[in-house]
Amino acid sequence: MRTKLYRYLFIIMIACFPFSCQDFEEINTDPNNPSEVPSNILFSGAQKKIMDYVYDVWFSGRQNLVYSQYWAQRNYTEEDRYQIRESVNNNYFNVFYTLIANLDEVIALNTDPETAAISSVYGNNNNQIAAAKILKAWLYSIITDTWGNVPYSEVAQLNEGIYYPKYDDQATIYAALIDELTEAASLIDESETAFVGGDRIYFGDASQWKKFANSLKLRLAVHTSKVSGSKWREQIAEALADGVFESNADVAAYHYGSAPEYSYFYEGFFISARNDFTLTRSFMDILKGQRDTLNNKTHPWENVVDPRLPIYTTSNSSGQYTGIPYGIPSSNVTAAFRSTAPNWYTAPPVVLNPDFPVPLMTYAEVQFIISEYKGFSKDEYVDGVRASLNYWAGLDGTPPDQDEVEEYIETVSETVNPETVALQKYIDLYMNGTEAWTEIRRTGYPVQLLKPNEISAISAAGQELRFTTLSDTKDLIIARVKYPTNESTLNKPSFDAAVSKLEDGTNNYYTPMFWDKRRSEGEHPVNK
C-alpha cells in the first residue's frame, strides 16, 4: 500500500460533496477554488465518505450484513457464500486508508503551530484532534477486524522513507487503539465546541464525543474478553469511570440530509434501481420466535414476536413475514422464494429511508457490554433491551406500545446468560454488520444462524438446499477477508510477511482474529 501525501487526498474528496455553509471569505479564500480546506470541512468530508463506504450495499450489503446473516441476496448469492470480488476488496482497503489520511490531516492542522490558530476558528483545537482520533480508532477497528494484521504504526511515513509499511499484529493494534481513545477522551474540553459546522454525528458537541470515546473503548475491550486476562475488565472500569453513553440521546449515528446527501443503503436500491437484498430466513425466524426445525435448533423465546420485526422489515404481498433462504446457489433462488420474501423495492422499511441515521454505536450496545462485564447482570440487560426497542421505534416514527414493550422485556428476561445477552445484542446491531460479524466470531452466538453445510431450505421438489461456501472457511462462518491482491505487488515484502503468519501460511478466509477462540476453546468460549 502506497499512501499518497495527505494534502492532495483531501482536496479531491472535498470537491465531490457540499458539506458546509462555512463562509470561506472569512479566511480570504475563493470558495470555488480553495487553496487550503478548513479543518471542519475536511472532517465533514471524511465523515461522510467513511459512512458512504462502510455502510453501503457493497462493504456492508454484500459482505458484513450477509456474513452476519441479516441480509441475503435475492439474485446472485456468490458473496453470501464467501466468493469476494477482488476489485471490491482492493477498493475498500485503499479507500479506508485514504480516509485515515484525511483524519490525520485534521489532527495535523490542529497540532501544527502554523495552522492551529486558523483551525481554532472552526472549533477548539484539542476537541477537533480528539474527535478525529475517535473516528480514526473506530475506522481502524473495522479495518483490523476485517483483515486481521494490517499496516498501522508505519502508515503515511513516506517522508521518513517508509515505502512498505509493515503489518502490525492485531493485538498490538488493539492496545494502541484503546490508548488512543483514552488519550482522546482526556483531551476534550466539554465547555468548548468540537466543530463549528460540518459534524453530522454529534454536531460539534464535545461532551458527546467524549462519551463516544469511552463507549467505543468498552467495545474494543470486550472484544478481547477471551484473551486478555483481567485487562479488559480494567479497561472497561476506566471507561465507565470517565463517562459512557447514558441514554438513546447519546447514540453515535451519522445523520444524512436531503438529496444528494442520502444514505447509501437508499442509494443502492432506489438510485441504482436494484432490488438485490432482503431479510434472511434465519434472522426472520429469530424475530418471529420460531425454532429452526430443519437443523433442530431451539429458540430461547419461542412464539414470542419481537416488536422490532415490523420496523426492521416489511411483510410480503400476502401480509406474511418470511425470509429468504441463506447461502444457497444462485440457481436455487427461485421466483417462489423471492415472492414469499419481503420486496423492499416496493415496500421499503425505515432502514432504506434516504435520511436513515446510520448507527455507529447504540446506547443499548453499551448496556449489553456492561451486563457482560458484570457477569451478565439482569438490570443492564433489561435496560439494553428497553433502549433498543425505544430507539428503533423512534426511527420508525411510531411510539411503541409500552404494555407490549414491558411484556416482551419480561418474557425475554426470565433467563439472562451469555446466549440471551448475545442474542439481544445481535438483534439491536441490525444494520451494523461490521460489529455483528465481530460478535458472532467472538462469542459463537447466535446459534440460530446457519453454519456451512446446514440446511437452509427445502425446495418445492422436496430437495434439501444447504448453505454451501465457495471458499474454505473450515466449516465456520467466515473468520476474515483475504488481503487484497494489490498489496501483493504494491507492498510485497510486508504482504508476504503478513501472509506467513496466517494459518497454513496462505492468504485465506479461515485464520481467526486474535480474539476469536471458537476452535481452540470450544463453540462458545468463556470470558477471562
N, C-alpha and C positions, 0 to 999 in steps of 0.2 A: 504494500500500500504506500503510495507516494502522496503525502498530504501537501496540497498546494498552500501557498502563502495566504494567510488569513485575509488580507485587505482586498484581494481580488475575489475571494469567495463570497463575502457577504454583500458586496455591491451588486453582484449578479443576482443574488437571491432577492434583495430588496426591490429590484427593478420589476419583479413579477407581481407584487401584491400591494394594494393600497392599505397600509397598516395604521396610519395615524393622521390626525388633523394638526399635528405639530407645525407651528409657523416657522418655516426654515429661514425667513428673513431675520429672525431674532439672532441668528448666528451668521448673517451676511452670506447666505449660501443660496444659489439658484435652486429652487425646489425641483426643477425639471432635470437638472444636471448636477447633483450633489458631488462634491469632491471628497467630503467626509460625511459618514452617516451617523446621526446621533445615536447614542447608546440605547435609548429606549426603543427606537425604531428597529435597530439591529436585533434587540432582544425580542421584539414583537415578531419580526420576520422569522427568527429562529424558532420561536414557539409554534407559529402556525405551520411551518414546514415539518417540524417534528410530529405534530398531531396529524398532519395530512399523510405522512409516510408511515407512521406506526399504526394509525387507526384508519385503514383503507381496506379495499376489497382484495388486496394482494398480500401484504405482510400480515395483516390480521385475517382477512376473509379467506385466503387460500393457504394460510399457514396456522397462525395461533388459534383462531376460532374453530378451525377444523381439528387441529391437534387436541384441543380441549373438548371436542365433540359437542360444542354448542351448535355449530353450523355444519351442514353438508351441502355439497354442490348438487344441483338439480340436473346437470347435463354431463359435465366432464369431471370425473371423480379422481383423476390421477393424483392431484395434490393431497386429497383426503387419504390416499393410500401411500403417501410419502414419496411421490415422484416429483421432485422440486425442479422448477425451471432454472437452469443455471444463470441465464441472463438476469432473471429477477433476483437471485441470490447475490450476484455481483453488484447489482444496482443498489440494493438496500445496504449492504455492507459499506459501500463507498459513500452513499448519501449520509448515513448516520455519522460517519467520521467527519464529513464536511460540516455537519450541523454541530458537532462537538467543537470544531474550529471556530464557528460563529460565537458560541457561548464563551470560548476562551478569549475572543476578541472583546466581548463585553467586559470581561474581567480585566483585560489589559487596558482598555480605555479608562477604567475607573481606578487603576493602580498606577499607571504611568503619570508622574507629576506634570508632564507636558499636556496631557489630555484630561486629567482627573477634574480640574477646575471647570472645564467646559461641560464634562459629563455630569457634574453635580447639579447642573441646571435641570436635568431630567430625572432627578431623584438622588437620595443620599448615596454617596459612593459605596460605602460598605454594604448597604442594603442591596444595591444593584449587584455587587460582587457575590453576595450571599445567594440571591435568587438565581443567578447564573450557575453557581456551584451546585445548588439543589437540583435544578433541572438537568444539569450535566450528569449528576450522580444518578438521577432517575433513568436517563437515556443510557448511560454506561451499564446500568444493571440489566437493561433489556438486551444490550449487545452481548454481554458476557453470558447471560442466561440462555441466549440463543445459540452461540457458537462455542462457548467454553473459554479456554485460554485465548486471549486476544491481545493485540497491542494496547498498552496503557501508559506505562511510565516513559516510553521513548517516543510517543506520538508528537508530531508537529515540532520536531527538533532539527529541521533541515539546516538552520543557521549554525547549529552545533556539529554539523557534519554527519548526522544520523540519517542515512538514507533507507535503511532497512530496519525499522523498529521491531524489537523483539516482542514475542508473545509472552505476556506475564501470566503466571499461574493464577487461576481463578480465585483461589483462597487469598492470595496477595491482593488482588483487585478488590475483593470484598472488604478486606481490612482497610484498604485505602479509601474506599467509598464511604464507609462508616465514619472514618476520621474526617473526611471532607464534610459530611453532613453535620458532625459535631462542631467543627470549626465554623461552618456557615451559620448555624443557629446562634453561636456565640457572637458573631459579627453584627447581628441585626439590632438596630436601634428602633424599637417599636414606636417611638414617638415621632419618627420620620417616615416619609414616603419612600417606597421602594422604586417606583417608576411613575413619572408623570405622563400618563397616556401609554397605550400600546400593550399593556399587560392584560391578556384575555383570560388568565387563570384566576388571579386574585385582584386585578385592577389596582395594583400598586400597594396593596395592604401588607405592610411588612410583618405585622403580627401573624397574619395567615401564613405567610411564607415560613415563618419560624415554626409554627405548628406542623406544617408540611414536612420540614426538615426532620423533625423529631419523629413524626409518624412514619416517614419513609425509613428512618433508622430502625424502627420497630420491625418493619417488613424485612429488611435485609438481615437483621439479627435473627429473626425467627426462621429464615431460610437456612441458617446454619445450626439449627437446634439439634440435629442428629450427629454433628461432627465437631462442635467447638467446646465440648465440655460445659462448664458453667459460664463461659464467656458471654454467650448470647443472653443469658439472664441478666448479667451485669449491664450489658449494653441497653437492654430494654428498661431496666431500672433507671439508668441515666436519662433516657429519653422521656420516660414518664415524669421524672422529677423536673425536667425542663419545660414540659408542656406539649401535649399532643392534641389531636382533634377532640373537641368536646361535644359536638353535635353535627347534624347534617349541614349546618351553615358553614362548616369548615371544609367540606368536601373539596378536593382538588379536581377541578374539571375545566376543560377548555370550552369557552363559550363562543360558538360560531354566531355569525350575524346573518344579514340578508345577502342575497346573491351578489357577487360570486363567492362570498365568504361562507359557503355552505359546508356541512360535514361531508367528508369523503366517503362515508357509507352511503349517504344520499346520492352523491355523485356517481358511485358505482352502479346504482340501479337506474336513476332517472335522468342523469345527464348522459351517461354512456349507453343508456337504454338496453340494459342487460338484466335478465331475470335468472341469476345464477345460483342463488342461495336460499336455503330455508332451514328451519329448526330440525335437528336430528330426532330420530325416534327415541334414542336413549335419554336425551335431555327432556323431551316432551313427557316421557314416562315418569321421570323424576318429578316434574312439576305436577303431573296428574296423580301422583301417589300410586303408580302402578308397578308391580314387580315385573321383572324380566323372566317370563316363563320359558322363553326359548333357551336361555342359558342357566335357568334355575337360580336366579339372583333375587334376593329379597329386597324389600324397601323398608326403611325404619319407620315410615309414616304411611302405611298402606291405606288407600282410599281417602287420603287427605289431599285435597286440591290446593295448590299453592296460590295465594291471592295475586302473585306476580304473573301468573300464566297469561291472562288477557292483556297484560302490559308488555310482556316480552314478545308476544307473537299475536297473530290473529287466527281465527278459525278458518277452515276451508269453506268451500261453497255450500256445504251441507250443514254448516254450523258446528262441525266437529273439530277437535284438536288432535291432529295426527301428524307425527313427524315422519321424515323420510328416512329410509334405511341408510346406515352409515358405512362407508368403506367398501362398497361392492363395486364391481367393474362397471364402467360407463354403459356397456352393452346391456346390463341388467337393470339399469334405472329406467324403468318402463313408464309409459304415459299413465298407467294405473297408479304407480307410486307417486308420480308428480301430481296427479289430480287429487289424491287424498291428502296431500300435504298443503300447508298454507301457501297461497300465492301472494307473496309480499308485493309483487309488482302492481297488483290490482287492489290489495288491501294492506297497505304498509303499517307496521307497528310504530310506536314512538321512536324507536332507535333509528328509524330511517327518515325522521324529520330533518329538513335541511339545517335547522338550528339545534339539533340534538347536542346537549353539552356532554362531550365525551369524558368520562371519569378516569382520572389518573389514579386516584385512590379515594376510597369512601370512608366515612366515619364507621360504618358497620364493619369494614375490614379491620379497623383498629380495635374495635371491641372484641372481635373474634381472636385477634392476636393476643390481647390481654387475657382473655379467657384461657387460651392455651398456656400462656406464661404462668397463670395462677393454677395450673393443674386441671384445666378445663372446667373453670368455675361457671356456675349457672347464671349468676347475676349479669356478668358481662356478655355471656351468650344470649340471654334474653334481650338485653339492650341492643345487641347487634342485629338480631332478627327483627326487632321492632323498628330500628333505624333503617334497615334495608327496605322493609315494607313501606314505610312512610316516604323514604327517598324516591323510590321508583314510582309510587303513586303520585307524588308531586310532579314528576316529569310527565306523567300521562295527563295531568291536569284534573284528575278526578279524585277528590278526597276519599281515602279508604273508609270502609265501614269499620269503625273501631270495634264493634262487637265481633265482627268476623276476624279482625286482626288479633284480638285477645284470645279468641277461641283457637285460632291457628297456633299462636305462640304457646298456649297452654298444652296443646297436643304435642308439638314438636319439642317441648322442653321436659317431657316426662323422663327422658334419659339424656344426659349430657355427657358425652365421651368423645374421644378423638374422631370417631366417624361422624357423629352428628354435627360437631363444630366444623369439620372439614366440608361436609356436605352443604351446610348453610352458607359457609364462606364461598363455596363454589357457585351456589345459586346467586349470591349477591354479586360475584365478579363477572356476571354476564356482560359481554361486550369488551371486557378487559382480558382478552385471550392470552396476552403475554403472561400476566400474573396467574391466571387459572392454570395454564400449562405448567408453570413452575410448581404450583401447589400440588398438582396431580403427581408430578415426578417426586416431589419431596415427601409426600405423605402416603401415596398409593391409593388415595381416595379421590373421587367416589368409586366404590366397587361396581356401581351400576353402569359405568362406562365400558365399552367393548374393548377387549384386547384382541390382537391379531388372531385370526382363525376361529373366533367365536361367531355364533350365528347372528346375523343382522336382520334377516327377514326370511319369510317363506314365499316363494313365487306363486303365481296363480296355478302353476302346474304342480305345486307341492314340493318344489326343489328348495333345499336349504341354501340360502345365499349368505356366504360368510364374509367377514371383514378380512380381506387379504391385502397384504402390503406389496408394493413394487420395489421396496428397498429393505435390506435386512435390518431389523431392529431387535433381534433376539427375542421375538415374541412378546415384546413390551411396547407400550405407547412410545413413540419416537422420543429419544433421550436428548438429541441435539440436532442442529443443522450442520451439514458439512461446511468446511471452509470454502469460500468461493474460489473458483479456478483462477481468477485474475491474480490472486495472491501468490499462486504457484509460479507466476512469471515476474510480477512486479516486486514481490518481496520474498523471493525464493529461499534465501538462507534461513530466514525466520520461519517461513511457512514449513519448510522441511523439518526444522527442529520441533515445531509445534505438533506436526503430524506424528513424529516419532514418539511423542508422549501419549498418543491416543491408544486405546485398546487395539491390540493386534498390529499397531504401528501403521494403521491405514486411516484415511480420511473418511470416517463412517458416520452413521446415524445412531449408533448404539452406545458409544462411550458415555458413561454417566457424568453429570456435573459433580463437582467435589462434594456437594451437599446431598446428592441423590444416593441413598444407601439401600434401595429396594432389593437389589440382588444379594448384596453382601450381608444384610441384616434382616432379611425377611420381607414379606409382602408390604407390611406397614411398620417400618422402623420406628422405634420409640425415641423420644427426646432424651438428651443427656442431662 
